[in-house]
Amino acid sequence: MNVGAAVRRVRAYGGQFLLLAVLTLVVTLLISGVPRLVNRLAEQGLRAQLNSEPAARRDLSYTTSLEPATSRRTAMGDAAERFDALAAEMPPPVRSAVTERWYSVETAAARVAGPDLAARNLLVDLGLRAMPDIQGASTLVEGTWPSETYVPERPIEVALDVDVAGKLNLRAGSQLRIGNTDDKGRLIDGAPLVVTGLFRPVDRANGIWDGLPQLLRVIEPQGDGEPFVIVGVVAQSPFNKRAAAGWPIQSNWRYRLGVDRIDARELDQLIDGLQVMQRNQPTGITLTQGVDVPLRAFAAQIDAVRTLLAVIAAGVLATLAGLIVLAAGLATRRRRSEFALLRARGGGATAGARRSLAESVLVVPVAAALGWWLGTLFPGAPDPTTPYVIVVTVLVTLALPLATLAVPAGGAARRDLIRVRPSARRLTVEVSLLLLAGLAAVLLRRRGLTLGEVDPLLVSVPVLLAVAAAVLALRAYPWPLLLVSRLAARTRGSVAFLGTARAGRAAVAAPLVVVVLAIGTAAFCAVVAAGVDASRERAAEQIVPADAVIRGERFAPDTVDELGRLPGVRAVAPVLYEDDERFASDEVGTDAFIGQTDVLLVDGSGLDTVARESEVDLPVPAALRTAGPGSGPLPAIVSPAVAADLAKAGLDDSAFISVQGQRYEFRVAGTQDGFPLLAADTGRFVILPWQALPTRTTIPVPTSLLIAGDSLDAEALRVVGDQGQVRYQRDGTVTGRARPIGVTVDTRADVRRELGEGGANGVLAFGFVAGAVGGTLLGLLAIAFTVLAGARSRGQVLSRLRTLGLSRRQWRGLLLVELTPLVAVSVLTGALVGTALPLLLNPVLGLSAFTSGVPVRVAFEPSLVAAVLALGAIALGFAVAVEALNNRRLRLGEVLRLGEES
């Protein structure tokens, strides 16, 4: 191989080799860099999701039951030994994610009494806790720390948080007694206890303070006559002596997973490790953890988005592969005379291919290495993509030699004629391709996609369908042009006739396929993105079918009127929700032996009003909206599963369900798969019309309140909701209950924003934007190839027609007439493919992970028509601009030389 000659040829055909090098660089850059970006975005999304959760949510907490110590070791020594043993027994993925850990041993809270508490008539229970490192995490404010020296006659020494002590009128030196109580709550056989010191935490966010019950806060009384509960710190040595004396103790070991230690690429291993720990809990120890819930939710999103990215990547890489083939074919076509002369001078059949291989080796590997290196500069953890880069480099290097081998050995044949009957070889290839695409589509619907994994055949279904659609378009589009050309021949002027005739004869098979691939990928991304966005809107309306919703335990009936007086509130509707209720076959309460169900009580007309005022598309069933008080069973909307069970038991005309202790008779008036305010995966529910309930002494009270209004103040809604709960309990309806938990206020706008932010939404948005933009740009580049493929032929025709008097204006019209059908067919076919693909792929992509479980619906978007028309206009303008630039570069005498190939 003459390297010098190969270098000179590369320089001589620099533009063609530069194009091939740029395409190679782009391919290897995408293969090397995009996985890094995806990993980076996934890592950022995971960290954002975990950081949005309370830090204690990431704790793995082991707890023993409260009982006397049985080990021969000291209580703290035994806890320390188990502390290390539990960590060592964790599965490696879990153990490597642990960044902080703590342990403690404590007693149950017991009643304390003393002068300082009696001064304010305070009823207090105190728990004693021994824990290492407490002094390093806090600062002593007053007094001293409890002494480590155990003296039997000395009172129990305890240290308290300074704020906790202040709320309960305690101080350093407060004398107390601790012990059990009698039936009247009076202290008996109390042991002396003294508060030796008060401390303040150095950092209240330190996880050492997150143990339950907490050291830094006072637990409010659970009801009337109930005590405050606090926890104090005692020294380890005295605590060991007390435990050895038979005090019941409880040990706790907490291990916190660090956000920075959790790798988004290894979530499955971490979740599996947590499952193993949950199944293999040590005897006598209970494991409590909740970190698997956000991890599973994020893993579901990542699996779905990785599958979607694989589909998009298949389309983009197939388009780039097609462009490389087009570039190689264009380069060899321009050098056809060179290779023919080489054969005429005695060169072998592979002489031209060997020459092309030598030239390709000088260009492609360098470009591939540069693209791979640039990809490594992208932020994010790397994936093992080097083998793929090597394979791609080899294939692209061979593209030019293989294209050279395809050059005909004889003279040039006309390429502007249409054969009415295709060759048997081409017909076989096209039919085989159509059958393969159909088979792959059937397999996709029957087998589906395993989310998070890449099945090469099934992921390539969009590529196969796009190619099949392009083949059909190639077969169909010349026939209308022939008809138009015949009609144009009967009219005056030659522009329309010549333009349609040349468009019908154009050999654009490969470029058209590439354009369809590119535009189909872009349209697919746009359609699916629009479907996800619309489904998020429906999900937000499902969660909050109003402008805002207040959720609590039970509200006083007048809370509805109080909310109606707030500024901006236009309508309020009460809702009652109870879960896991059982059916009865009669009013006495005879069990119907049907599975438990959720019950939703709604005011049909009020719900319809709130939805209408909130501009929410919520068709309230007529059975709920028009129902009124009557003597018969209540009309109910039930889920299909409940309807089937009731019909099987013969209770669809009359059954009973309990709501807040009252039993109501109902009949099935209709079925629905879901209903707002219920989780998307709720499969068993009964919905009753509130306004139709019979009048009884005990009336139902709402557990949620739907509000419609403008510029709603969430804090004001929260205050009114909390007051409504307090009034309900204060009015004496319920006594001795715990104080109600504060209400939660959700607005539909906030829910919609949360659905579109956090988690793996960044990766999803990146995939949609990259696919849409990349597909569009590559489609325009493929159109440029389409234009350049016939540029010399058009140049010859133009030059000849210009010598016959064709004006510049007529030439522009001829160019538009010739290029418009090619551009229109390719863009329209690609858009149709991109619109149809979501209908096939949407059920298997798992995108409901991004819509709170609401199924993603892909529907026709009117805006897509405008986008396709705009893209077609841009593509046509781009094609005309490419043709004009190419004609400026060519001279009239050059294109008219004999033997010039097109």
Backbone hydrogen bonds, N-H to C=O, Kabsch-Sander energy under -0.5 kcal/mol:
donor,donor_aa,acceptor,acceptor_aa,energy
3,V,1,M,-1.0
6,A,2,N,-2.0
7,V,3,V,-2.5
8,R,4,G,-2.2
9,R,5,A,-2.2
10,V,6,A,-2.2
11,R,7,V,-2.2
12,A,8,R,-2.3
13,Y,9,R,-2.3
14,G,11,R,-1.2
17,F,13,Y,-2.0
18,L,14,G,-2.5
19,L,15,G,-2.0
20,L,16,Q,-2.0
21,A,17,F,-2.5
22,V,18,L,-2.6
23,L,19,L,-2.2
24,T,20,L,-2.1
25,L,21,A,-2.7
26,V,22,V,-2.5
27,V,23,L,-2.3
28,T,24,T,-2.5
29,L,25,L,-2.4
30,L,26,V,-2.4
31,I,27,V,-2.4
32,S,28,T,-2.3
33,G,29,L,-3.2
34,V,30,L,-1.5
37,L,33,G,-2.0
38,V,34,V,-2.8
39,N,35,P,-2.5
40,R,36,R,-2.4
41,L,37,L,-2.9
42,A,38,V,-2.6
43,E,39,N,-2.4
44,Q,40,R,-2.5
45,G,41,L,-2.5
46,L,42,A,-2.5
47,R,43,E,-2.4
48,A,44,Q,-2.4
49,Q,45,G,-2.3
50,L,46,L,-2.6
51,N,47,R,-2.7
52,S,48,A,-1.3
53,E,49,Q,-0.6
53,E,50,L,-0.8
57,R,54,P,-2.1
58,R,55,A,-1.9
59,D,56,A,-1.6
60,L,255,Y,-2.7
61,S,59,D,-0.7
61,S,288,T,-2.7
62,Y,60,L,-0.6
62,Y,253,W,-3.0
63,T,286,T,-2.2
64,T,251,S,-2.1
65,S,284,G,-0.6
67,E,65,S,-0.9
67,E,249,I,-2.1
69,A,247,W,-0.6
78,D,74,T,-2.9
79,A,75,A,-1.9
80,A,76,M,-2.4
81,E,77,G,-2.0
82,R,78,D,-2.4
83,F,79,A,-1.9
84,D,80,A,-1.6
85,A,81,E,-1.9
86,L,82,R,-2.9
87,A,83,F,-1.3
88,A,84,D,-2.1
89,E,85,A,-1.7
90,M,87,A,-1.0
94,V,91,P,-0.9
95,R,91,P,-2.7
96,S,92,P,-2.5
97,A,93,P,-0.5
97,A,94,V,-0.9
98,V,94,V,-0.7
98,V,95,R,-0.9
99,T,256,R,-2.6
100,E,256,R,-1.4
102,W,254,R,-2.5
104,S,252,N,-2.3
105,V,130,A,-2.2
106,E,250,Q,-2.5
107,T,128,L,-2.4
108,A,248,P,-0.5
110,A,126,L,-2.6
111,R,179,G,-1.0
112,V,124,V,-2.3
113,A,177,R,-2.1
118,A,114,G,-2.6
119,A,115,P,-1.8
120,R,117,L,-1.1
121,N,118,A,-1.0
122,L,117,L,-2.2
124,V,112,V,-0.6
124,V,122,L,-0.6
125,D,228,F,-3.1
126,L,110,A,-3.5
127,G,230,I,-2.2
129,R,232,G,-2.5
130,A,105,V,-3.1
134,I,131,M,-0.9
137,A,133,D,-1.0
138,S,135,Q,-0.8
139,T,200,R,-3.1
141,V,198,L,-3.1
142,E,198,L,-1.8
144,T,196,T,-2.5
150,Y,148,E,-0.5
151,V,149,T,-0.6
154,R,151,V,-1.7
156,I,192,P,-2.2
158,V,194,V,-2.0
159,A,233,V,-2.3
160,L,197,G,-1.9
162,V,199,F,-2.6
165,A,161,D,-2.7
166,G,162,V,-2.1
167,K,163,D,-1.9
168,L,164,V,-1.1
168,L,165,A,-0.5
169,N,166,G,-1.0
170,L,165,A,-3.0
173,G,195,V,-4.5
174,S,171,R,-2.1
176,L,174,S,-0.5
176,L,193,L,-3.4
177,R,113,A,-2.2
178,I,191,A,-2.7
179,G,111,R,-2.1
180,N,188,I,-0.6
182,D,186,R,-2.2
185,G,182,D,-2.0
188,I,180,N,-3.1
191,A,178,I,-3.6
193,L,176,L,-2.9
194,V,156,I,-2.9
195,V,174,S,-2.1
196,T,158,V,-2.0
196,T,194,V,-0.9
197,G,158,V,-0.9
198,L,142,E,-2.8
199,F,160,L,-2.2
200,R,139,T,-2.5
202,V,137,A,-2.3
203,D,137,A,-0.6
206,N,203,D,-1.9
209,W,206,N,-1.9
210,D,207,G,-1.6
211,G,208,I,-0.5
219,I,217,R,-0.5
219,I,229,V,-2.7
220,E,218,V,-0.7
226,E,223,G,-2.0
228,F,123,L,-3.1
229,V,219,I,-1.8
230,I,125,D,-2.4
232,G,127,G,-3.1
233,V,159,A,-2.7
234,V,129,R,-2.3
239,F,235,A,-1.5
240,N,236,Q,-2.5
241,K,237,S,-1.8
242,R,238,P,-2.3
243,A,239,F,-2.6
244,A,240,N,-2.5
245,A,241,K,-1.4
246,G,243,A,-1.7
247,W,242,R,-1.8
249,I,67,E,-2.3
250,Q,106,E,-2.5
252,N,104,S,-2.7
253,W,62,Y,-2.6
254,R,102,W,-3.2
255,Y,60,L,-1.8
256,R,100,E,-3.1
257,L,58,R,-2.1
258,G,97,A,-2.9
261,R,258,G,-0.8
262,I,258,G,-0.6
262,I,259,V,-0.9
263,D,261,R,-0.7
264,A,262,I,-0.5
266,E,263,D,-1.8
267,L,264,A,-0.8
270,L,266,E,-1.8
271,I,267,L,-3.0
272,D,268,D,-2.5
273,G,269,Q,-2.1
274,L,270,L,-2.1
275,Q,271,I,-2.1
276,V,272,D,-2.3
277,M,273,G,-2.2
278,Q,274,L,-2.2
279,R,275,Q,-2.2
280,N,276,V,-2.3
281,Q,278,Q,-0.5
285,I,282,P,-1.8
286,T,63,T,-3.0
288,T,61,S,-2.7
288,T,286,T,-0.5
290,G,57,R,-0.7
293,V,290,G,-1.1
295,L,291,V,-1.7
296,R,292,D,-2.6
297,A,293,V,-2.1
298,F,294,P,-2.4
299,A,295,L,-2.7
300,A,296,R,-2.4
301,Q,297,A,-1.6
302,I,298,F,-2.8
303,D,299,A,-2.7
304,A,300,A,-2.0
305,V,301,Q,-2.8
306,R,302,I,-2.6
307,T,303,D,-1.8
308,L,304,A,-2.2
309,L,305,V,-2.8
310,A,306,R,-2.0
311,V,307,T,-1.8
312,I,308,L,-2.5
313,A,309,L,-3.3
314,A,310,A,-2.1
315,G,311,V,-1.7
316,V,312,I,-2.5
317,L,313,A,-3.1
318,A,314,A,-2.0
319,T,315,G,-2.0
320,L,316,V,-2.5
321,A,317,L,-2.7
322,G,318,A,-2.3
323,L,319,T,-2.4
324,I,320,L,-2.4
325,V,321,A,-2.2
326,L,322,G,-2.5
327,A,323,L,-2.7
328,A,324,I,-2.6
329,G,325,V,-2.6
330,L,326,L,-2.8
331,A,327,A,-2.2
332,T,328,A,-2.2
333,R,329,G,-2.2
334,R,330,L,-1.9
335,R,331,A,-0.8
336,R,333,R,-1.2
339,F,335,R,-2.0
340,A,336,R,-2.4
341,L,337,S,-2.4
342,L,338,E,-2.0
343,R,339,F,-2.0
344,A,340,A,-2.3
345,R,341,L,-1.6
346,G,343,R,-1.7
347,G,342,L,-2.0
351,A,348,G,-1.3
354,R,350,T,-2.6
355,R,351,A,-2.1
356,S,352,G,-2.5
357,L,353,A,-2.7
358,A,354,R,-2.2
359,E,355,R,-1.9
360,S,356,S,-2.9
361,V,357,L,-2.5
362,L,358,A,-1.0
363,V,359,E,-0.7
363,V,360,S,-0.8
364,V,360,S,-2.7
367,A,363,V,-2.1
368,A,364,V,-2.9
369,A,365,P,-2.7
370,L,366,V,-2.3
371,G,367,A,-2.5
372,W,368,A,-2.7
373,W,369,A,-2.5
374,L,370,L,-2.6
375,G,371,G,-2.1
376,T,372,W,-1.5
377,L,373,W,-0.6
377,L,374,L,-1.0
378,F,375,G,-1.4
385,T,383,D,-2.4
389,V,385,T,-2.0
390,I,386,T,-2.3
391,V,387,P,-2.3
392,V,388,Y,-2.6
393,T,389,V,-2.5
394,V,390,I,-2.3
395,L,391,V,-2.4
396,V,392,V,-2.8
397,T,393,T,-2.3
398,L,394,V,-1.7
399,A,395,L,-0.8
399,A,396,V,-0.7
400,L,396,V,-0.7
402,L,398,L,-2.3
403,A,399,A,-2.1
404,T,400,L,-2.0
405,L,401,P,-2.0
406,A,402,L,-1.1
407,V,404,T,-1.6
419,R,417,L,-0.5
420,V,418,I,-0.6
427,L,423,S,-2.7
428,T,424,A,-2.3
429,V,425,R,-2.3
430,E,426,R,-2.7
431,V,427,L,-2.5
432,S,428,T,-2.4
433,L,429,V,-2.3
434,L,430,E,-2.3
435,L,431,V,-2.5
436,L,432,S,-2.6
437,A,433,L,-2.4
438,G,434,L,-2.3
439,L,435,L,-2.7
440,A,436,L,-2.6
441,A,437,A,-2.2
442,V,438,G,-2.2
443,L,439,L,-2.5
444,L,440,A,-2.2
445,R,441,A,-2.0
446,R,442,V,-2.0
447,R,443,L,-3.3
448,G,443,L,-0.7
448,G,444,L,-1.7
451,L,449,L,-0.9
452,G,303,D,-1.3
453,E,450,T,-2.4
455,D,453,E,-0.6
459,V,455,D,-3.1
460,S,456,P,-1.3
461,V,458,L,-1.2
464,L,460,S,-2.5
465,L,461,V,-2.8
466,A,462,P,-2.3
467,V,463,V,-2.6
468,A,464,L,-2.5
469,A,465,L,-2.6
470,A,466,A,-2.3
471,V,467,V,-2.3
472,L,468,A,-2.2
473,A,469,A,-2.4
474,L,470,A,-2.6
475,R,471,V,-2.0
476,A,472,L,-1.9
477,Y,473,A,-3.0
479,W,476,A,-0.8
481,L,477,Y,-1.2
482,L,478,P,-2.3
483,L,479,W,-1.9
484,V,480,P,-2.6
485,S,481,L,-3.0
486,R,482,L,-2.1
487,L,483,L,-2.0
488,A,484,V,-2.8
489,A,485,S,-1.7
490,R,486,R,-0.6
490,R,487,L,-1.0
491,T,488,A,-1.4
498,L,494,S,-2.8
499,G,495,V,-2.7
500,T,496,A,-2.4
501,A,497,F,-2.4
502,R,498,L,-2.5
503,A,499,G,-2.3
504,G,500,T,-2.1
505,R,501,A,-1.2
506,A,502,R,-0.9
508,V,506,A,-1.1
512,L,508,V,-2.3
513,V,509,A,-1.9
514,V,510,A,-1.9
515,V,511,P,-2.4
516,V,512,L,-2.4
517,L,513,V,-2.3
518,A,514,V,-2.5
519,I,515,V,-2.9
520,G,516,V,-2.5
521,T,517,L,-2.0
522,A,518,A,-2.1
523,A,519,I,-2.8
524,F,520,G,-2.5
525,C,521,T,-2.1
526,A,522,A,-2.1
527,V,523,A,-2.8
528,V,524,F,-2.5
529,A,525,C,-2.4
530,A,526,A,-2.2
531,G,527,V,-2.2
532,V,528,V,-2.7
533,D,529,A,-2.4
534,A,530,A,-2.4
535,S,531,G,-2.2
536,R,532,V,-2.0
537,E,533,D,-1.6
538,R,534,A,-1.9
539,A,535,S,-2.5
540,A,536,R,-2.6
541,E,537,E,-2.1
542,Q,538,R,-2.0
543,I,539,A,-2.3
544,V,540,A,-3.0
546,A,544,V,-1.3
547,D,707,I,-1.3
548,A,707,I,-1.8
549,V,746,D,-2.4
550,I,705,L,-2.5
551,R,549,V,-0.5
551,R,744,T,-2.6
552,G,703,T,-2.5
555,F,702,P,-2.2
556,A,724,G,-1.3
559,T,556,A,-2.3
560,V,557,P,-1.0
562,E,558,D,-2.0
563,L,559,T,-2.4
564,G,560,V,-1.7
565,R,561,D,-0.8
565,R,562,E,-0.7
566,L,563,L,-1.5
569,V,566,L,-1.5
570,R,708,A,-3.4
571,A,708,A,-1.7
573,A,706,L,-2.3
575,V,704,S,-2.5
576,L,601,L,-2.3
578,E,599,V,-2.3
581,E,597,T,-3.2
583,F,594,I,-0.5
584,A,656,F,-2.6
585,S,590,T,-2.7
589,G,586,D,-1.0
592,A,583,F,-1.9
597,T,581,E,-2.4
598,D,684,R,-1.6
599,V,578,E,-3.5
600,L,686,V,-2.7
601,L,576,L,-3.2
602,V,600,L,-0.6
602,V,688,L,-2.4
603,D,574,P,-0.9
604,G,602,V,-1.0
604,G,624,L,-0.5
607,L,603,D,-3.4
608,D,604,G,-2.2
609,T,605,S,-2.2
610,V,606,G,-2.6
611,A,607,L,-2.5
612,R,608,D,-2.2
613,E,609,T,-2.8
614,S,610,V,-2.0
615,E,612,R,-1.0
616,V,611,A,-3.0
618,L,616,V,-1.7
620,V,618,L,-1.1
624,L,621,P,-1.1
625,R,621,P,-2.2
626,T,622,A,-2.7
630,G,692,A,-0.5
634,L,665,E,-2.6
636,A,667,R,-2.2
637,I,687,I,-2.0
638,V,636,A,-0.5
638,V,670,G,-2.3
639,S,685,F,-1.7
641,A,683,G,-0.5
643,A,639,S,-2.6
644,A,640,P,-2.3
645,D,641,A,-2.0
646,L,642,V,-2.7
647,A,643,A,-2.4
648,K,644,A,-2.3
649,A,645,D,-1.8
650,G,647,A,-0.9
651,L,646,L,-3.2
652,D,646,L,-0.6
655,A,666,F,-2.1
656,F,584,A,-2.6
657,I,664,Y,-2.1
658,S,582,R,-0.7
659,V,662,Q,-3.3
662,Q,659,V,-2.0
664,Y,657,I,-2.7
666,F,655,A,-2.9
667,R,634,L,-2.8
668,V,652,D,-2.6
669,A,636,A,-3.2
669,A,667,R,-0.6
670,G,636,A,-0.9
672,Q,638,V,-1.8
677,L,542,Q,-3.3
678,L,675,F,-1.6
682,T,679,A,-1.9
683,G,681,D,-0.5
686,V,598,D,-2.1
687,I,637,I,-2.7
688,L,600,L,-2.6
688,L,686,V,-0.5
690,W,602,V,-3.9
690,W,688,L,-0.6
692,A,689,P,-1.0
693,L,690,W,-1.8
699,I,697,T,-0.7
703,T,575,V,-2.4
704,S,575,V,-2.4
705,L,550,I,-2.2
706,L,573,A,-3.0
707,I,548,A,-2.9
708,A,571,A,-2.7
710,D,568,G,-1.8
714,A,712,L,-0.8
717,L,713,D,-2.3
718,R,714,A,-2.2
719,V,715,E,-2.2
720,V,716,A,-2.3
721,G,717,L,-2.3
722,D,718,R,-2.6
723,Q,719,V,-2.4
724,G,720,V,-2.1
725,Q,721,G,-1.9
726,V,722,D,-2.3
727,R,723,Q,-2.6
728,Y,724,G,-1.9
729,Q,725,Q,-1.8
730,R,726,V,-3.0
731,D,727,R,-2.1
732,G,729,Q,-1.1
733,T,728,Y,-0.8
744,T,551,R,-2.3
746,D,549,V,-2.3
746,D,744,T,-0.5
748,R,547,D,-1.7
751,V,747,T,-2.4
752,R,748,R,-2.5
753,R,749,A,-2.1
754,E,750,D,-2.5
755,L,751,V,-2.1
756,G,752,R,-1.2
757,E,753,R,-0.7
757,E,754,E,-0.6
759,G,45,G,-0.7
761,N,758,G,-1.7
764,L,760,A,-2.0
765,A,761,N,-2.8
766,F,762,G,-2.1
767,G,763,V,-2.3
768,F,764,L,-2.2
769,V,765,A,-2.7
770,A,766,F,-2.9
771,G,767,G,-2.4
772,A,768,F,-2.6
773,V,769,V,-2.9
774,G,770,A,-2.5
775,G,771,G,-2.3
776,T,772,A,-1.9
777,L,773,V,-2.6
778,L,774,G,-2.7
779,G,775,G,-2.1
780,L,776,T,-2.2
781,L,777,L,-2.2
782,A,778,L,-2.4
783,I,779,G,-2.1
784,A,780,L,-2.0
785,F,781,L,-1.9
786,T,782,A,-2.2
787,V,783,I,-2.3
788,L,784,A,-2.8
789,A,785,F,-2.4
790,G,786,T,-0.8
790,G,787,V,-0.8
791,A,788,L,-1.1
794,R,790,G,-2.4
795,G,791,A,-2.5
796,Q,792,R,-2.4
797,V,793,S,-2.2
798,L,794,R,-3.1
799,S,795,G,-2.6
800,R,796,Q,-2.4
801,L,797,V,-2.8
802,R,798,L,-2.7
803,T,799,S,-1.7
804,L,800,R,-0.9
805,G,802,R,-1.2
806,L,801,L,-2.7
811,W,807,S,-2.2
812,R,808,R,-2.0
813,G,809,R,-2.0
814,L,810,Q,-2.8
815,L,811,W,-2.5
816,L,812,R,-2.3
817,V,813,G,-2.5
818,E,814,L,-2.2
819,L,815,L,-2.4
820,T,816,L,-2.5
822,L,818,E,-0.6
823,V,819,L,-2.6
824,A,820,T,-3.1
825,V,821,P,-2.6
826,S,822,L,-2.1
827,V,823,V,-2.7
828,L,824,A,-2.7
829,T,825,V,-2.5
830,G,826,S,-2.3
831,A,827,V,-2.5
832,L,828,L,-2.6
833,V,829,T,-2.5
834,G,830,G,-2.8
835,T,831,A,-1.9
836,A,832,L,-2.1
837,L,833,V,-2.5
839,L,835,T,-0.5
839,L,836,A,-0.6
840,L,836,A,-1.0
840,L,837,L,-0.9
841,L,837,L,-2.8
842,N,838,P,-2.7
844,V,841,L,-1.8
845,L,841,L,-0.7
845,L,842,N,-1.2
846,G,842,N,-0.5
849,A,846,G,-1.4
850,F,847,L,-2.0
851,T,848,S,-1.3
853,G,848,S,-2.5
854,V,851,T,-1.9
858,V,856,V,-0.5
859,A,857,R,-0.6
864,L,861,E,-1.7
865,V,861,E,-0.6
865,V,862,P,-0.9
866,A,862,P,-1.1
867,A,863,S,-2.2
868,V,864,L,-2.6
869,L,865,V,-2.5
870,A,866,A,-2.5
871,L,867,A,-2.7
872,G,868,V,-2.8
873,A,869,L,-2.4
874,I,870,A,-2.5
875,A,871,L,-3.0
876,L,872,G,-2.6
877,G,873,A,-2.6
878,F,874,I,-2.7
879,A,875,A,-2.6
880,V,876,L,-2.5
881,A,877,G,-2.3
882,V,878,F,-2.5
883,E,879,A,-2.3
884,A,880,V,-2.5
885,L,881,A,-2.5
886,N,882,V,-2.3
887,N,883,E,-2.3
888,R,884,A,-1.9
889,R,885,L,-1.5
890,L,886,N,-1.5
895,V,891,R,-1.9
896,L,892,L,-1.0
897,R,894,E,-1.1
900,E,897,R,-1.5
